[in-house]
Amino acid sequence: MGSLPSMAAKQSRKYVAVFCGPYLLISVYILPNLGLNDFDTTLGEISEVISRVNELIVGDDFNAKSVLWGVRNTNGRGRLLASWAAERDLRVANVGNRPTCVRPQGTSNRKFDSDFFRAVLIWKGQEPDVEDRMDVEQMASWVGRIMVEACDAAAPRIGPKKPRRQAYWWQDSVALIRRECIRAHRFWQREKRKNRPQPDVVVALGKVYKERRKELRNEISRLKSLVWQELINSIDGDPWGIPYKLVMKNLKTATPGMSKLLEPEILSNLLDSLFPRRGAPDPIEDWRDFTWSED
């Protein structure tokens, strides 16, 4: 079978429509944070594209939920999309509970297990654990407790979002240069995406962006070196502080440490040499000629 002739029909930031022989193929992606009014406007734009076509396929990610395509609940987007599809005699091709979002972190098809939820309610709801079943407050409190237990068993809890850890070398100077770098990159990309970009302007904006990126990398390298030197200088003041903890954190613990294999007297001598007691002279002043002995 020969290849079908193709031709672009329409393109926007949210969808692309292409004619492939007698068929119209549309690929749609709508961000989840788009409002319902803008969502409905986008559906209207797609309707204009498909108004005079009988054979079409819409491959989409509308970020809309509806029981019609295997989701357990329906949101506002799902209702709009379902009505829009029904008015145009479109058929939903999603297969049951097959996930439409598959990532290394997992899939998003089952976040609430109704079987676990029902089982906990049946198990806990047989005998109310209250002193007086005629007391409305006690019964309401008991119902609330078993509902919490059933929800905990059926769905994972979403805890508070952990604050993003700031890099140890982060400074206000990095934030300022980073904003300028992002701004220069945005201008450069915007010029390249124009229908008729000016080559001279694209080259000039590209040079500006690369200069800002170089400044950012140099500033990060400078701050990293500064923090590293401060870390080294802190060893004399606090030998058991952050440098020691960083080293011990990265040491492997699969095998017994050397300190556990050495005899107590040898270990004590080594510690006194490495970390002299206050006021005591260093047993070995020059370590360049020191030779380790296996004995």
ChimeraX attribute file (.defattr): number of C-alpha atoms within 10 A of each C-alpha:
attribute: neighborCount
match mode: 1-to-1
recipient: residues
	/A:1	3
	/A:2	4
	/A:3	7
	/A:4	11
	/A:5	9
	/A:6	14
	/A:7	12
	/A:8	12
	/A:9	15
	/A:10	13
	/A:11	12
	/A:12	10
	/A:13	8
	/A:14	15
	/A:15	19
	/A:16	17
	/A:17	22
	/A:18	17
	/A:19	17
	/A:20	16
	/A:21	12
	/A:22	13
	/A:23	15
	/A:24	21
	/A:25	20
	/A:26	21
	/A:27	15
	/A:28	17
	/A:29	14
	/A:30	17
	/A:31	11
	/A:32	12
	/A:33	8
	/A:34	11
	/A:35	11
	/A:36	12
	/A:37	10
	/A:38	11
	/A:39	18
	/A:40	15
	/A:41	12
	/A:42	16
	/A:43	16
	/A:44	12
	/A:45	12
	/A:46	19
	/A:47	14
	/A:48	10
	/A:49	14
	/A:50	19
	/A:51	9
	/A:52	8
	/A:53	11
	/A:54	10
	/A:55	10
	/A:56	17
	/A:57	15
	/A:58	19
	/A:59	13
	/A:60	13
	/A:61	16
	/A:62	17
	/A:63	13
	/A:64	18
	/A:65	19
	/A:66	18
	/A:67	14
	/A:68	15
	/A:69	18
	/A:70	15
	/A:71	16
	/A:72	15
	/A:73	10
	/A:74	15
	/A:75	11
	/A:76	12
	/A:77	21
	/A:78	20
	/A:79	16
	/A:80	16
	/A:81	18
	/A:82	21
	/A:83	12
	/A:84	16
	/A:85	15
	/A:86	11
	/A:87	9
	/A:88	12
	/A:89	9
	/A:90	13
	/A:91	11
	/A:92	12
	/A:93	10
	/A:94	12
	/A:95	10
	/A:96	12
	/A:97	13
	/A:98	14
	/A:99	15
	/A:100	12
	/A:101	10
	/A:102	11
	/A:103	8
	/A:104	5
	/A:105	6
	/A:106	9
	/A:107	13
	/A:108	13
	/A:109	16
	/A:110	13
	/A:111	11
	/A:112	15
	/A:113	14
	/A:114	16
	/A:115	10
	/A:116	16
	/A:117	19
	/A:118	14
	/A:119	14
	/A:120	19
	/A:121	16
	/A:122	13
	/A:123	11
	/A:124	17
	/A:125	14
	/A:126	8
	/A:127	8
	/A:128	14
	/A:129	13
	/A:130	12
	/A:131	9
	/A:132	11
	/A:133	11
	/A:134	9
	/A:135	10
	/A:136	10
	/A:137	11
	/A:138	16
	/A:139	17
	/A:140	10
	/A:141	12
	/A:142	17
	/A:143	16
	/A:144	12
	/A:145	12
	/A:146	18
	/A:147	17
	/A:148	13
	/A:149	14
	/A:150	22
	/A:151	19
	/A:152	15
	/A:153	19
	/A:154	19
	/A:155	15
	/A:156	11
	/A:157	9
	/A:158	6
	/A:159	6
	/A:160	6
	/A:161	6
	/A:162	6
	/A:163	6
	/A:164	6
	/A:165	6
	/A:166	8
	/A:167	8
	/A:168	9
	/A:169	16
	/A:170	13
	/A:171	13
	/A:172	8
	/A:173	12
	/A:174	18
	/A:175	12
	/A:176	11
	/A:177	18
	/A:178	17
	/A:179	13
	/A:180	17
	/A:181	20
	/A:182	14
	/A:183	13
	/A:184	21
	/A:185	19
	/A:186	14
	/A:187	15
	/A:188	20
	/A:189	13
	/A:190	12
	/A:191	19
	/A:192	18
	/A:193	9
	/A:194	9
	/A:195	7
	/A:196	8
	/A:197	12
	/A:198	11
	/A:199	11
	/A:200	9
	/A:201	13
	/A:202	17
	/A:203	14
	/A:204	11
	/A:205	20
	/A:206	19
	/A:207	14
	/A:208	18
	/A:209	21
	/A:210	14
	/A:211	14
	/A:212	21
	/A:213	19
	/A:214	14
	/A:215	16
	/A:216	21
	/A:217	15
	/A:218	13
	/A:219	18
	/A:220	17
	/A:221	12
	/A:222	13
	/A:223	18
	/A:224	16
	/A:225	13
	/A:226	12
	/A:227	13
	/A:228	13
	/A:229	11
	/A:230	11
	/A:231	14
	/A:232	12
	/A:233	12
	/A:234	15
	/A:235	14
	/A:236	10
	/A:237	9
	/A:238	11
	/A:239	12
	/A:240	11
	/A:241	13
	/A:242	14
	/A:243	16
	/A:244	12
	/A:245	11
	/A:246	10
	/A:247	9
	/A:248	11
	/A:249	10
	/A:250	8
	/A:251	9
	/A:252	9
	/A:253	9
	/A:254	6
	/A:255	6
	/A:256	9
	/A:257	11
	/A:258	9
	/A:259	13
	/A:260	9
	/A:261	9
	/A:262	12
	/A:263	10
	/A:264	11
	/A:265	9
	/A:266	11
	/A:267	15
	/A:268	13
	/A:269	13
	/A:270	15
	/A:271	13
	/A:272	15
	/A:273	15
	/A:274	12
	/A:275	12
	/A:276	14
	/A:277	11
	/A:278	6
	/A:279	6
	/A:280	9
	/A:281	11
	/A:282	13
	/A:283	12
	/A:284	10
	/A:285	8
	/A:286	8
	/A:287	7
	/A:288	7
	/A:289	6
	/A:290	8
	/A:291	7
	/A:292	6
	/A:293	5
	/A:294	4
	/A:295	3
